[in-house]
């Protein structure tokens, strides 16, 4: 892992791009330390952006939700995959082009805000189809869109997320619809959301900043998207990614930095150094693999020590994965914050 030394991450980077679910909030409630950490980053001079693959909500709706959670946000701070998709369509077809919208009002508004004309699926004037999540879309509209795409009408998808979080657990996401249409039509859409580049590029276009940092909790979207966009990233362990996910991460899913939570923004990034043999040291921790099992030794309970634990463990695990093609067994270690009384 490489990056700025000495300075806190919030001052080493001047544009912080936050994923939402699992980073800023979980199930509608603010993540611990999120509000204050983001406020401190603003106070330090960083530009803040909230980015989301969710194509159903407008920036105004997202900003209102964040404000209710005590997180300062204006609509201009929010960038959605709908906006990124609209930019792709504008670049491809020009202002005023009629675009068939298979999605919710948030996608319609993004298309119209880009000076395109949002039309119904099946409108003969349409030069392309754009699709996004909409739980109320009718099957007959999906069939019509799939038939048109199969017939050659260009298609942009806001995202390919297979699942989305709800109050009742995970539910099928827009990616399931993308998969269905793709298999029927034999067509792969151009994708705007993470892990593709357009959403992060649209964020840099809309929000000032020359040194961006992507802050996320998902390896396959947030971190992979940052890698594709050649942007540094911070993985926070407050969301869906677990130690087991981390040790299986391929090269494109490996973050520049790992933080126990968002307070990591206000500390220097922790890097791992190779010690003797194939041992890796970060802060007070040393990690290695022994008989295909991950081992971590050391002692420390400060916030930076927690960041370092994840960093050392990841470095040793990735070294083993790259050399052998096999992920280490994590059964012998307990991540910080998950320990029992005896641990």
QUIPEJO-V774849 format. One line per field, one symbol per residue. ss: DSSP state (H for helix, E for strand, - for the rest). psi: psi as a letter, one per 20 degrees, with the letter a starting at -180 (. if undefined). burial: b if it has 9 or more other C-alpha atoms within 8 Angstrom, else e. Layout:
BEGIN
ss: ???
psi: ???
burial: ???
END
This chain:
BEGIN
ss: -------EHHHH--EEEE--E---EE--EE---HHHHHHHHHH---EEEEEE------HHHHHHHHHH------HHHEEEHHHHHHHHHHHHH----EEEEE--HHHHHHHHH---EEE--------EEEE-------HHHHHHHHHHHH---EEEE-----EEEE--EEEE-HHHHHHHHHHHH----EE------HHHHHHHHH-----EEEEE--HHHHHHHHHH---EEEEE------HHHHH---HHH---EEE--HHHHH-E----EE-----EEE--EEEEEE--EEEEEE----HHHHHHHHHHHHHHHHHHHHHH----E--------------
psi: pqaqqgqqhhhhqioooprfpighrpliqpqpigghggghgghijqppqoqqioihqrhggggggghhjjoppqhiipprhgghghgghghhirqipppponaahhhghgghhjkroprqpipiipirppqrpoijqqhhhgggggggghiipqppphrkphrqqrijaqrpahhhhggggghgikpprpphrqjrhhghhhghhhpqphnqpporiphifgghggghjlpqqppqkichprhhggiiprhijpqgqpqhaiihhkqqqpqqqpbqclqpppcjqpqrqoljppppqapqjrghhgghghggggggghggghhijqqqpjijqoqqijqrhi.
burial: eeebeebbbbbbbbbbbbbbbbbbbbeeebbebbbebbbebbeeebbbbbbbbbbbbbbeebbbebbebebebbbebbbbbbbbbbbbbbeeebeebbbbbbbbebbbbbbbebbbbbbebbeeebbbbbbbbbeebeeebbebbbbbbbeebbbbbbbbbbbbbeeeeeebbbbbebeebbeebebebebbbbbbbbbbbbbbeebebeebbbbbbbbbbbbbbbbbbebbbbbbbbbebeeebbbbbeebbbbbbbbbbbbbbbbbbbbbebeeeebbbbbbbbbbbeeebbbbeeeeeebbbbbbbbbbbbbbbbebbeeeeebbebeeeebeeebeeee
END
